[in-house]
Amino acid sequence: MKKIIALVAMVAFLGLAVVAFATPAGPAGDIKIVKAKGAEKKPVVTFSHVKHAVAVPDCKVCHHTWNGEGTPKMCSECHAAKKNGKKLDSKNAAHKTCRGCHRDMKKDGKKTGPTPCKGCHKK
């Protein structure tokens, strides 16, 4: 019985190790989301990639165009400061994705993230 438990534990550990090493490492520190020119009304958003990666371990939720290979693109690589064709600009993409996720995710019946402006745009 002890051998079976040890074997199961070892397989689980190896499985986690494979997933951890196969997943690209995200930024360790906070990311400052810089505003577009002319949008100086609100303070810069400080985004903790580590905190969000723990809460939402599926990278494709945010990096929605990523195919799972290589390093995912940063939001600003696709979402420009101003509207560019059919793609959302960075402000609207962040508000739709981030705020929408904060509004929808709940833990113990309570919202998990800020939804008012001042929750992310802190002075």
PLY file of the C-alpha trace (Angstrom):
ply
format ascii 1.0
element vertex 123
property float x
property float y
property float z
element edge 122
property int vertex1
property int vertex2
end_header
0.00 0.00 0.00
2.84 2.39 0.87
4.49 1.68 -2.48
1.28 2.59 -4.34
0.94 5.87 -2.43
4.60 6.70 -3.09
4.18 5.88 -6.79
1.04 8.04 -7.10
2.79 10.93 -5.32
5.82 10.63 -7.61
3.67 10.57 -10.77
1.71 13.60 -9.56
4.93 15.48 -8.78
6.42 14.65 -12.19
3.20 15.72 -13.91
3.26 19.09 -12.15
6.95 19.54 -12.94
6.33 18.91 -16.66
3.50 21.46 -16.71
5.55 24.02 -14.77
8.55 23.76 -17.09
6.42 23.68 -20.25
4.56 26.87 -19.32
6.43 30.07 -20.24
7.55 32.15 -17.29
5.64 35.38 -16.96
7.00 38.63 -15.58
7.95 38.32 -11.91
7.26 41.93 -10.95
4.35 44.26 -11.45
3.53 45.62 -14.90
2.70 49.30 -15.30
-0.02 49.65 -17.91
0.83 52.95 -19.55
-1.94 55.21 -20.71
-2.43 56.41 -24.25
-1.61 60.03 -25.04
-4.50 62.24 -24.05
-5.76 59.76 -21.44
-4.02 61.36 -18.47
-7.26 61.69 -16.49
-6.83 58.34 -14.74
-3.72 57.07 -12.86
-1.60 54.29 -14.41
-2.74 50.74 -13.63
-0.28 48.49 -11.77
-0.92 44.88 -12.81
0.45 41.90 -10.87
1.03 39.14 -13.44
1.96 36.65 -10.69
-1.25 37.27 -8.73
-3.40 36.95 -11.85
-1.56 33.84 -13.09
-2.32 32.11 -9.78
-6.00 33.15 -9.90
-6.39 32.25 -13.60
-3.84 29.52 -14.42
-5.02 29.12 -18.03
-2.83 31.63 -19.91
-5.19 31.60 -22.90
-7.90 33.37 -20.90
-5.95 36.63 -21.22
-3.55 35.75 -24.04
-6.47 34.72 -26.23
-4.51 34.55 -29.52
-1.72 32.38 -28.08
-1.46 28.86 -29.52
0.46 27.47 -26.55
3.89 27.63 -28.20
6.64 30.13 -27.45
6.04 33.24 -25.37
2.57 34.83 -25.39
2.30 38.40 -26.67
1.72 41.33 -24.36
-1.65 43.07 -24.73
-0.05 46.13 -26.33
1.38 44.03 -29.17
-2.12 43.55 -30.58
-4.16 46.26 -28.89
-2.82 49.67 -29.86
-3.43 52.88 -27.92
-6.00 53.92 -30.53
-8.50 51.84 -32.47
-6.81 50.04 -35.35
-9.23 48.36 -37.70
-11.52 45.80 -36.06
-9.31 45.20 -33.00
-10.24 46.88 -29.74
-7.94 49.64 -28.56
-5.99 48.93 -25.36
-8.39 50.82 -23.09
-11.52 49.06 -24.35
-9.79 45.66 -24.48
-8.68 46.02 -20.85
-12.06 47.23 -19.69
-13.88 44.44 -21.51
-11.51 41.65 -20.49
-10.21 42.68 -17.07
-13.28 44.38 -15.69
-15.54 41.74 -17.19
-13.51 38.98 -15.54
-13.49 40.79 -12.20
-17.26 41.21 -12.44
-17.87 37.55 -13.35
-15.41 35.76 -11.04
-16.68 35.06 -7.58
-15.32 33.26 -4.56
-17.70 32.32 -1.77
-20.40 34.42 -3.46
-18.29 37.60 -3.43
-16.62 39.36 -6.36
-12.89 38.65 -6.46
-11.53 41.74 -8.17
-12.19 45.47 -8.31
-14.75 46.77 -10.78
-14.92 50.53 -10.01
-12.33 52.74 -11.76
-10.44 53.51 -8.53
-9.98 49.79 -7.88
-7.35 49.56 -10.64
-6.53 53.22 -11.32
-5.04 53.97 -7.90
-3.43 57.32 -7.11
0 1
1 2
2 3
3 4
4 5
5 6
6 7
7 8
8 9
9 10
10 11
11 12
12 13
13 14
14 15
15 16
16 17
17 18
18 19
19 20
20 21
21 22
22 23
23 24
24 25
25 26
26 27
27 28
28 29
29 30
30 31
31 32
32 33
33 34
34 35
35 36
36 37
37 38
38 39
39 40
40 41
41 42
42 43
43 44
44 45
45 46
46 47
47 48
48 49
49 50
50 51
51 52
52 53
53 54
54 55
55 56
56 57
57 58
58 59
59 60
60 61
61 62
62 63
63 64
64 65
65 66
66 67
67 68
68 69
69 70
70 71
71 72
72 73
73 74
74 75
75 76
76 77
77 78
78 79
79 80
80 81
81 82
82 83
83 84
84 85
85 86
86 87
87 88
88 89
89 90
90 91
91 92
92 93
93 94
94 95
95 96
96 97
97 98
98 99
99 100
100 101
101 102
102 103
103 104
104 105
105 106
106 107
107 108
108 109
109 110
110 111
111 112
112 113
113 114
114 115
115 116
116 117
117 118
118 119
119 120
120 121
121 122
